[in-house]
Amino acid sequence: MVLTKKEQIRKAAKKLFKENGYQDTSLRDISREAGVNVSSISYYFGTKEELYQELFPKSKEETVPDKKKQIRDAAIRLFALKGYSDVSIRDIGKEAGVNSAAISYYFGGKRELYADILEKGSNLLVDFVEKAADGTRSPTEVMEMYAHFFFRLMEDRPYILRIFSWEMIHPTDVFASIGKERFAMVLMVLRGALTEGMEEGCFRKDLKPTEVCISWAGMVVYYYLMNEIKKRFEVEEDISEESYMTQAYDVLMNGIRNKKSLS
């Protein structure tokens, strides 16, 4: 029995979705498997999502990801790994498994999508500032909170932290309009904690708070340059994010503590 073109597409799509999953199956994959062109799939079924929903109607809500989230997640990965300037709308569409029109529909363009990501990411900074500046924590506790804040970012939002690091090295005008003020708030809180600690005697009195804050931020960013540095020094040892951050924090705190107050 000879299958119609529509049946060929259905058979090929069902096979690939089951083998590879929704996310890792593209319309091009389906067209190649079915022996038809992509426009035929669009003609009979519309989008990849609509095709999937026709084949698996009961599981569509569990399996088909929200398209806007799908685009945002793909963009976060690419911006984190390549930086803003080296990522195109076409790259994001390919990574997300959608066409460029979908990105324009949900976000407007690359700049607006990046701004959306930075807005949500920098909201995390606001949360830290609000908790650290509520007046209930000692200077040492504020510094510890900042370290824990980065630990949590590394565990829960590693790509966001990497984007922040890119912005420290290659700042964009998009970030300047969104994140600059929020990072300034973080600096103000940390500088205030350091100054208070110096006055109370738990931190060295000869510290320069602004320089200490910048040094700490630099130590965090440095992690993402570490692989290149390791190559230069021919270091083969595997260094985890947690190990690096723990060592960096210990170095920082041992450097700023007033040793006399501990004796």
RODO-2510 file (C-alpha; in nm, 4 decimals, decimal comma):
residues 263
     n   res          X          Y          Z
     1     m     0,0000     0,0000     0,0000
     2     v     0,1399     0,3363    -0,1053
     3     l     0,1249     0,6033     0,1645
     4     t     0,0027     0,9493     0,0820
     5     k     0,2393     1,2382     0,1460
     6     k     0,0483     1,3347     0,4599
     7     e     0,0711     0,9786     0,5926
     8     q     0,4446     0,9688     0,5166
     9     i     0,4909     1,2809     0,7242
    10     r     0,2828     1,1427     1,0120
    11     k     0,4754     0,8157     1,0150
    12     a     0,8156     0,9860     1,0016
    13     a     0,7248     1,2433     1,2659
    14     k     0,5872     0,9848     1,5093
    15     k     0,9039     0,7772     1,4730
    16     l     1,1399     1,0727     1,5313
    17     f     0,9406     1,2250     1,8183
    18     k     0,9441     0,8896     1,9990
    19     e     1,3146     0,8326     1,9358
    20     n     1,4506     1,1830     1,9925
    21     g     1,1799     1,3742     2,1776
    22     y     1,0073     1,6961     2,0799
    23     q     1,2954     1,9325     2,1518
    24     d     1,5549     1,7381     1,9512
    25     t     1,3395     1,6796     1,6447
    26     s     1,3270     1,9517     1,3799
    27     l     1,0985     1,9937     1,0798
    28     r     1,4036     1,9398     0,8614
    29     d     1,4642     1,6040     1,0342
    30     i     1,1046     1,5026     0,9692
    31     s     1,1138     1,6138     0,6056
    32     r     1,4321     1,4147     0,5479
    33     e     1,2856     1,1026     0,7111
    34     a     0,9582     1,1338     0,5169
    35     g     1,1254     1,2178     0,1862
    36     v     0,9325     1,5420     0,1444
    37     n     1,0242     1,9088     0,1678
    38     v     0,9567     2,1232     0,4753
    39     s     0,6880     2,3238     0,2985
    40     s     0,4808     2,0054     0,2641
    41     i     0,4816     1,9637     0,6416
    42     s     0,3717     2,3242     0,6849
    43     y     0,0989     2,2756     0,4254
    44     y    -0,0529     1,9692     0,5936
    45     f     0,0120     2,0406     0,9600
    46     g     0,1305     2,3989     1,0100
    47     t     0,4026     2,4166     1,2772
    48     k     0,6042     2,1469     1,4522
    49     e     0,3960     2,2010     1,7647
    50     e     0,0694     2,1553     1,5756
    51     l     0,2018     1,8360     1,4162
    52     y     0,3057     1,7018     1,7559
    53     q    -0,0295     1,7866     1,9103
    54     e    -0,2125     1,6009     1,6350
    55     l     0,0043     1,2916     1,6862
    56     f     0,0067     1,2966     2,0673
    57     p    -0,3022     1,4930     2,1790
    58     k    -0,3167     1,3541     2,5348
    59     s     0,0435     1,4304     2,6269
    60     k     0,0880     1,7636     2,4510
    61     e     0,0575     1,9761     2,7653
    62     e     0,3175     1,7666     2,9450
    63     t     0,5646     1,7378     2,6580
    64     v     0,5466     2,0433     2,4345
    65     p     0,7355     2,3272     2,6026
    66     d     0,6036     2,6803     2,6214
    67     k     0,7364     2,8425     2,3061
    68     k     0,8277     3,1723     2,4718
    69     k     1,0201     2,9905     2,7467
    70     q     1,1763     2,7670     2,4824
    71     i     1,3111     3,0720     2,2993
    72     r     1,4306     3,2422     2,6181
    73     d     1,6097     2,9307     2,7443
    74     a     1,7841     2,8783     2,4097
    75     a     1,8902     3,2437     2,3973
    76     i     2,0264     3,2326     2,7534
    77     r     2,2460     2,9343     2,6640
    78     l     2,3816     3,0982     2,3486
    79     f     2,4394     3,4429     2,5019
    80     a     2,6184     3,2779     2,7945
    81     l     2,8463     3,0694     2,5751
    82     k     2,9160     3,3167     2,2928
    83     g     2,8341     3,6650     2,4182
    84     y     2,5717     3,9051     2,2862
    85     s     2,7500     4,0227     1,9707
    86     d     2,8259     3,6729     1,8382
    87     v     2,4690     3,5417     1,8582
    88     s     2,2164     3,6027     1,5805
    89     i     1,8398     3,5649     1,5673
    90     r     1,8962     3,2763     1,3270
    91     d     2,1223     3,1058     1,5844
    92     i     1,8559     3,1414     1,8526
    93     g     1,5820     3,0121     1,6244
    94     k     1,7883     2,7074     1,5347
    95     e     1,8741     2,6369     1,8985
    96     a     1,5107     2,6787     2,0072
    97     g     1,3640     2,4857     1,7134
    98     v     1,1511     2,7800     1,5991
    99     n     1,1623     3,0245     1,3108
   100     s     1,2723     3,3869     1,3386
   101     a     0,9140     3,5061     1,3108
   102     a     0,8312     3,3379     1,6422
   103     i     1,1125     3,5291     1,8141
   104     s     0,9876     3,8557     1,6672
   105     y     0,6324     3,7733     1,7751
   106     y     0,7221     3,7037     2,1380
   107     f     1,0093     3,9454     2,1949
   108     g     1,0446     4,1880     1,9031
   109     g     1,4093     4,1257     1,8206
   110     k     1,7471     4,0209     1,9555
   111     r     1,7965     4,3371     2,1610
   112     e     1,4546     4,3075     2,3234
   113     l     1,5088     3,9382     2,3958
   114     y     1,8454     4,0094     2,5563
   115     a     1,6895     4,2925     2,7575
   116     d     1,4193     4,0538     2,8812
   117     i     1,6866     3,8065     2,9961
   118     l     1,8920     4,0772     3,1681
   119     e     1,5827     4,2192     3,3355
   120     k     1,4865     3,8852     3,4871
   121     g     1,8469     3,7991     3,5743
   122     s     1,9185     4,1316     3,7416
   123     n     1,6025     4,0954     3,9508
   124     l     1,8085     3,8427     4,1451
   125     l     2,0433     4,1264     4,2387
   126     v     1,7491     4,3252     4,3723
   127     d     1,6492     4,0300     4,5919
   128     f     2,0014     4,0166     4,7360
   129     v     2,0095     4,3921     4,8021
   130     e     1,6727     4,3890     4,9788
   131     k     1,7769     4,1043     5,2094
   132     a     2,1289     4,2333     5,2750
   133     a     2,0204     4,5893     5,3473
   134     d     1,7367     4,5139     5,5905
   135     g     1,9558     4,6111     5,8899
   136     t     1,9438     4,2733     6,0653
   137     r     2,2810     4,1352     5,9510
   138     s     2,6361     4,1999     6,0610
   139     p     2,9028     4,3121     5,8088
   140     t     3,0496     3,9600     5,7991
   141     e     2,7040     3,8096     5,7400
   142     v     2,6454     4,0465     5,4476
   143     m     2,9717     3,9363     5,2858
   144     e     2,8759     3,5720     5,3452
   145     m     2,5346     3,6373     5,1898
   146     y     2,7039     3,7730     4,8790
   147     a     2,9173     3,4591     4,8512
   148     h     2,6100     3,2373     4,8971
   149     f     2,4298     3,4453     4,6351
   150     f     2,6971     3,3509     4,3797
   151     f     2,6970     2,9891     4,4938
   152     r     2,3227     2,9728     4,4295
   153     l     2,3628     3,1363     4,0891
   154     m     2,6266     2,8808     3,9945
   155     e     2,3994     2,5960     4,0965
   156     d     2,0615     2,7248     3,9773
   157     r     2,1357     2,9835     3,7066
   158     p     2,4879     2,9174     3,5760
   159     y     2,4144     3,0710     3,2364
   160     i     2,2850     3,3932     3,3949
   161     l     2,6042     3,4269     3,5986
   162     r     2,8091     3,3697     3,2857
   163     i     2,6127     3,6423     3,1033
   164     f     2,6862     3,8781     3,3934
   165     s     3,0532     3,7878     3,3561
   166     w     3,0439     3,8597     2,9830
   167     e     2,8994     4,2012     3,0656
   168     m     3,1867     4,2726     3,3032
   169     i     3,4340     4,2068     3,0194
   170     h     3,2366     4,3173     2,7121
   171     p     2,9632     4,5545     2,8333
   172     t     2,6682     4,6226     2,6036
   173     d     2,4468     4,9277     2,5866
   174     v     2,1515     4,6975     2,6605
   175     f     2,3021     4,6099     2,9961
   176     a     2,3857     4,9728     3,0689
   177     s     2,0173     5,0628     3,0544
   178     i     1,9034     4,7740     3,2770
   179     g     2,1708     4,6208     3,4978
   180     k     2,4054     4,9105     3,5644
   181     e     2,1898     5,0652     3,8363
   182     r     2,1281     4,7288     4,0018
   183     f     2,4952     4,6401     4,0133
   184     a     2,5585     4,9853     4,1587
   185     m     2,3105     4,8986     4,4371
   186     v     2,5037     4,5792     4,5118
   187     l     2,8289     4,7751     4,5258
   188     m     2,6697     5,0253     4,7649
   189     v     2,5502     4,7486     5,0011
   190     l     2,8864     4,5708     5,0047
   191     r     3,0783     4,8943     5,0456
   192     g     2,8504     4,9867     5,3357
   193     a     2,9087     4,6483     5,5021
   194     l     3,2852     4,6803     5,4623
   195     t     3,2866     5,0345     5,6018
   196     e     3,0736     4,9306     5,8979
   197     g     3,3000     4,6319     5,9618
   198     m     3,6062     4,8561     5,9587
   199     e     3,4428     5,0898     6,2109
   200     e     3,3430     4,7978     6,4360
   201     g     3,6910     4,6486     6,4179
   202     c     3,6020     4,3124     6,2588
   203     f     3,7651     4,4186     5,9294
   204     r     4,1069     4,5797     5,8824
   205     k     4,0990     4,9563     5,9135
   206     d     4,3340     5,0140     5,6202
   207     l     4,0968     4,8624     5,3620
   208     k     3,9658     5,0598     5,0661
   209     p     3,6050     4,9329     5,0409
   210     t     3,5464     5,0125     4,6739
   211     e     3,8658     4,8383     4,5654
   212     v     3,7808     4,5324     4,7777
   213     c     3,4347     4,5081     4,6168
   214     i     3,5806     4,5348     4,2671
   215     s     3,8430     4,2719     4,3521
   216     w     3,5730     4,0310     4,4718
   217     a     3,3665     4,0833     4,1560
   218     g     3,6807     4,0272     3,9497
   219     m     3,7542     3,6991     4,1261
   220     v     3,4076     3,5720     4,0291
   221     v     3,4444     3,6775     3,6664
   222     y     3,7917     3,5241     3,6556
   223     y     3,6429     3,1748     3,6919
   224     y     3,5113     3,1970     3,3356
   225     l     3,8543     3,2874     3,2044
   226     m     4,0149     3,0072     3,4015
   227     n     4,0078     2,7403     3,1299
   228     e     4,2195     2,9572     2,9030
   229     i     4,4552     3,0415     3,1885
   230     k     4,4884     2,6715     3,2738
   231     k     4,5930     2,6008     2,9161
   232     r     4,8632     2,8672     2,9330
   233     f     5,0069     2,7173     3,2536
   234     e     4,9445     2,3576     3,1381
   235     v     4,7268     2,2809     3,4407
   236     e     4,5431     1,9523     3,3952
   237     e     4,3671     1,9509     3,7317
   238     d     3,9888     1,9749     3,7135
   239     i     3,8647     2,2715     3,9158
   240     s     3,4948     2,2854     3,9979
   241     e     3,2953     2,6058     4,0351
   242     e     3,2227     2,5270     4,3999
   243     s     3,5891     2,4617     4,4819
   244     y     3,7027     2,7770     4,3033
   245     m     3,4421     2,9990     4,4707
   246     t     3,5146     2,8513     4,8150
   247     q     3,8846     2,9232     4,7762
   248     a     3,8197     3,2729     4,6383
   249     y     3,5894     3,3559     4,9288
   250     d     3,8371     3,2226     5,1856
   251     v     4,1156     3,4313     5,0316
   252     l     3,8946     3,7400     5,0367
   253     m     3,7744     3,7030     5,3950
   254     n     4,1177     3,6130     5,5324
   255     g     4,2502     3,9204     5,3598
   256     i     3,9972     4,1669     5,5026
   257     r     3,9497     4,0317     5,8565
   258     n     4,1111     4,2146     6,1432
   259     k     4,3355     3,9412     6,2829
   260     k     4,3794     4,1318     6,6111
   261     s     4,0051     4,1140     6,6808
   262     l     4,0238     3,7337     6,6510
   263     s     4,3049     3,6894     6,9037
***
